[in-house]
Amino acid sequence: MSINFKDQVAIVTGAGNGLGRSHALELAKRGAKVVVNDLGGARDGTGGGSDAAQNVVALIKQGGGQAIANGANVADFEQVQKMVAQTMDEWGRVDVLVNNAGILRDKSFAKMDMADFQMVVDVHLMGSVNCSKAVWDIMREQNYGRLVMTTSSSGMYGNFGQSNYGAAKMALVGFMNTLVLEGKKYGIHVNTLSPTAGTRMLEDIIDDKQVMELMSVESVTAGLITLCDKDAPNRTILCAGAGGYATTHIYETEGVFLPTAQQTPENVRANMEAIHDTQGERILTAGFEQTNKFVEKAVAYIKSL
């Protein structure tokens, strides 16, 4: 069965260029009414303009779709609220939110200005929080919603010169994990996309034209679409790029238990090999599961005495 978004409304942030543009065009092609949000700034977040968003809207309309442009700065909650109000006035619902907007201000941590750290966190993390908050009650009331965060391998694994970007991107995984729990009974699914594509975000890193062509935005969008339709998964981190697709999971090892008299730094260090042992490791789906695991170990030890 083909994936479609007939009668659904989608908001895509940062949709004037690159991945966001590709996401918006594909959602519209598959029947969604699309809000094309873009501040129109440079890669570092400076400047602004409506041309990019308006061009995407024009393309969607030329294809017979419906779309409106919006220039809200996602880091400004008041502007985001107005964008969602415009969407509701126009179409009366919000089914899909793709948090894609982002900027780069790369420098080693030693040389980074704290204003640049804060700005990247404000756009990537707080921008996603602002947009999600603005649509959350709407989705709860209609008992349906699909949210997609955009993380990065730089956040999950680290990348030199991107402490600000990496911190914000990993924070979005934690944000997703909690929204999954809070949105489940309201029919809200929350997932995260980890893309790699030949966009302006990578133009200073990769100068091989053939490689950039392999890393098409369309290949990433193919993955994105699977995260926001009616049959979308929940709590999935989907990695996509150059035609490759994978998932990332956070595992916790089984670990060890040390009786009270042995709970010293030296004994923890001495048991590090066993603590690291991956046999029996598992995916936890809520913070209390870790607490339960440790308490169960302690109780089992007491009962064995």
C-alpha angles and dihedrals in degrees: 000000000000119000114245140168101206112167091006129122122219132190116203118187122210088020100147096086144012119355096358091054091050091048093050094048093049094046089051092046088056094052107272124137102231135210105206104206120189133147088204095226132144123270090273092051098255123131127012146213143159101235097095094050093044091052091054091048090051091052092050092050091047087057091053096259134125123245143150129200125231129182100197118149102234090211089065111074094197091056090047091052090053090050091053091045089053089051092051092047090051102042109002099233146048118218104163133033119185110191099204106136115117147148137204129226102165124188136131111274091248091058099035120116111227090230088062091049091051094046094054091048090047094054101039102033106023091036089059091043092050094050094044092049092049093056100032099091091043091055092045092052094049091043092231138085144140121207124184124191122196115226128168142221084243088065098042097042107013134247129212113257095015106091091130095046093042093050092051094045095050090047088061090062090057090046090053093049093059096041088054089060095044096043101044098092091048095056092254117143120194124196139163131228121209104194135183115190141152097259132134088273088072101034093106093046104046119040098167106109094202092052091049090052091052089053094066121174089226092063089056093046089056086064095042092056091059090058099057111039128096092273095045119141122242128238094008125149103204117192116203136175143128090004094307122122128187141147130238121216133185110227129191121207120233089246128187139278122230121194116237095263090053098047097112131127089246093056092045088053092046090054096046094110090057091043089054094046108123096203107116095010115152145182114261118207101194136026094245090062090071091049091049092050094053094043091050090054091050093047092048089053093050091049090051093059 
